[in-house]
Amino acid sequence: MSGHSKWATIKRKKAVTDQKRGNLFTKLVKEITIAAKMGGGDPTGNPRLRLAIDTARANSMPVDNIQRAIKKGTGELDGVSYEEITYEGYGPGGIALIIETATDNRNRTVADVRHLMSRNGGSLGENGSVAWMFNRKGSIDVPKSAMSEDDLLELLLDAGLEELESEDEQFFMVLTDVKDMELAKKALENAGIPFENARMDVLPDNYVELDVEDARKALKLIDALENSDDVQAVYSNMDISESVMNSLEE
């Protein structure tokens, strides 16, 4: 599974820009609303809602916004009904892409995604065309300054840990089965260990390393997709080496 931490590092760098986007709160509200609709408005019994609330709080979303989104999901307040649709396709350099959307208009969303893909060197594929290359995991970033790798392994060994990656300079990347992520979070919280970016992630079995030109095109495509109001998340199997990343930043 080599490469996870490299892509995680790229995503953290991108997050600085992502957080400035005007549609960030829109995406968070959609996720909270959908989570509440599917599993109820009590986060203690709804792991997806609890994670969505934690993410919203980490991004400084006001409490009132969070509560309104929950109530819209549970039907206590009138609101838009969102449908979750996942698209699959290919991008520059032959990378595979999974695009998760939440929409109140299926026709608008598929037209928008298709347009963004074709305009930026990508193409939509059939359902199942690339999904087999990916696995859904729980993912948590733990600062390396918080504890040693051996101590972290010992702490999480009985708390759902499947893999611990250490390629990133600043963070360990904790990978768990989706159902075990809350168990790992709880173990970290009980031990007083800080962590960031606890999330449901979609990770590939293998990565495609891109040259500078394809990496630039691929990042442009992903940025365009993520800027769409209907797109909630984009996952890829691209890998960008440190030398290529440095060239992009010059």
N, C-alpha and C positions, 0 to 999 in steps of 0.2 A: 504493500500500500504506500510505497514511497512517493512523496510528492504532495501529500495532504498538507503538511505544514507550510510548504512553499506557497501553495494556493491560498492557505489561510492568511499568510503574511500579506499577499497581494490584496485580499479582501479587506484586511484591516486598514491598509493604506487607502483603498478606495472608499472605505466607510467615512473617512474624514470629509470627503466630497459628498458622499451620499446623504450625510446628515444635514447638509445645507439645502437639499432639495425640498421644494415646496410640497411635494407629494408624499413625504415620509409619513406624516401623521395620517394621511388618507389610507396608506397601506396598513398602518398599525390599527386604525379603527376597523378596517375590513376584517383583519385577522381576529380581533377581539370579538366582533359581532358574530362572525362565523363560528368561532370556538364556543361562544355562549349559546348560540342556536343549536349546535350539535350536542353539547355536553352539559348544558345548564349554566346558570349564572354564578354558581358557588365555586370559586377557584380551588378550594380545598379538595373537592371531589372531581375536578376537571383539570387534569395536567396540562392540556393544550391551552386552556384559558389562563392558567397560572403562569405559564411560560410567556404568553402574549402580554399579560399585564406586567411581568418583570421586564420584558423588552421595552414596553411603552414607558415605564418609569425610568429605565436606563437612558432613554432618549428625551427625558424631561417633559413627557406629555402630562398636561394638567389632570388632576384626579377627576374633575368634573367630566372631562372628555372621555376618560376611561369608563366611568359609571354610565354615561349616556350610551356608549357603544355596547356595554353589557346589556342594558335595558332594551336596546333595539334588537339585540340578538334573542333575548328571552320573550320579546313581544310586549313588554311593559310600555314601550314607546314605539310609535310608528317609525318605520325605517325601510330602506331599500333591502330587497331580498337578493343576496349574492349567490352566485353559482361558481363552484371551483372547477376549473378546467386546466388540464396539463397538456402542453404541446411539446413535441420532440422534433429535433432537427439537427442540422450540421452548420458549422461556421467555418471561417477561414482556417486553412491548414488542416481541414478534415476533422476538427474537434466536434465532439458530440455535445448537444445542448438539451437541457430539460428546462422548460419555462412554465412556471406555475402562475396561474392567474386567478383573480376573483372578480367576477363581472355581473352586471345586471343586464347585459346585452351581449349575448354570445356572438352574434353576427359582427358587431362592431369590433369585438376583441380579436376574433380570428383574422379579420381584415387588417387590423392594425399590426398584429404580430407578423402576418405574412409580408406586409409592406416593409416593416422594419428589417426583417430578415433579408429580403431580396435587395433592399437598398444598401445593405451593409455586408454583402458577400456571404450571406447565409441562405439556407433553404429549409422549409418545413418538411418533416418526414411523416410517415404513417405512425399511428399509435403502436408502441412496442419496438420501433425501429432502433432506439438507442437505450431505452429504459433498462434493458437486460445488462447493460454495462455498469449500472449504478446500484448502490445499496443505501437505504435510509438508515441513518445513525443519529444517536445523541452525541453532541459535540460540546466540549467545555474547554475554554482556554484558562490555564493556570499560570500565573507569572513564575518564572524560574527563580525569582528572588524570594518567593514565598517558602519554598522547601526544596530539598534535594529530590532527584529522580527516584532514588531507592525508597525514600520515605513516602513519596507520593504513591508509588507502586504498592507499598505495604498498606497504606491507608485505604486505597480503593480496590484492593484485591478481592474483597468480599462485598464490594458495593457496585458490582456490575461492570467493572472495567474490562473491556475487550482488548484495547490497544492503547499504548501511550507513546505518542510521537514527540521527539525532542529536536527536530531539525531547525525549528525556528529559534532565533537568537534570544528572544524575550519570553516566549511562552512554551509550556508543555501543552500538547493537544490531547485531551482525554476523549476517547471514543468508547461509546457504550451502545448496547441495544437500545432502541427507542424507549422501550418500557422501563429500562433501568436508569434513565438519565436523572430522574428525580431522586433516586437512591444515591447516586453519586454526588449530586448537588447537596443533599442532606448531610452526607459524610464530610464534605468539605466545610459546610457551614458549622457543623458540630465541632470540627477541629479548629475553627477560626481561620481557615485558609481562604484568602480572597480568590475570586475567579471572575472571568469576564466572558461575554458572548456565549452563554449557555443557549443552545439552539438545536432544533431539529435540522440536520444537514443531509444532503444527498451527495454521497461520495462515490467516485468511480473506482472500479477495480484496477484500472490501468490509466496512465496519463499519456498525452500526446505533447511532446516538447515542441515549442514553436520558435521560429526564427524571429528576428526583430520586426520584419514587415508583417508577417502573419499575426504576431502578438499585438502589434499596434491596431490592426484591423479587428482582431477578435475583441480586444478591450473596448474599441469604439462600438462594436455591435452590442456587447453586453451592456454598456452604458446606455445606449439607445433603448434597449428593451427595458432596463430598470427604470428609465425615465417615464415609461408609459404608466398611466394611472392604474391600468388594469393588471399589470404584471406585479406579482407579489415577490417572486424570487426567480433567479436564474442560476442554474448549476451547470458546470462544464467539466470536462476531463482535460482541460489544457494545463500544461506546465510551462512556466516561464523561468528560465535559469537566471541566476543572479547577474550574469554578464549581460543577458538580454534586457533584464529589468533596468540595469544601470544605463544601458544605451537608450531606453525609452525615457528615462528621467533626465537625460542630458538636454 
